[in-house]
Amino acid sequence: MTISNIRKQILERLEPLPGEQVKNLLLQWLINSSGNLEDF
């Protein structure tokens, strides 16, 4: 899967979420991953 496709999928999932939920997901990803977009 290309980075472009991964970013598109992430955006599609994040757009409908409330801001606080997006913030929590991002914080969890930053704390628990290597920074790889596929992990997000």
N, C-alpha and C positions, 0 to 999 in steps of 0.2 A: 504494500500500500504506500502511495506517495505521501509526502508531507502535506501537499496541497489537499489531498483527500482526507487526511487525518484532521487537518485544521477545519475543513468544511463540516465534517461529522461533529467535531467538538462544538463549533459555532451553532449548528442546528440543535444540539442538545442543551446548550447554555442559554440561548435566546429566550425561551419561554420561562426560565426559572426566575424566581425573585432574587434581587441583588444579594441579600444575606446568604442565600443558599449557594450562589455562585462563589461568593467570597469564601465560604466554608470549604467548598470543593477544591478551590485553588490552594487554600492553605494546607489542606490534607495532602494534595499532590506534591506541593513544595517540600513538605516535611518528610513524606514517605517514599519519594521516588528519586530516581537518578536524574530527573529533568527531561526524560524522554517523552515526547508528545504521545506516543502509543500507550504509555502508562496512564495518561490522563483519561 
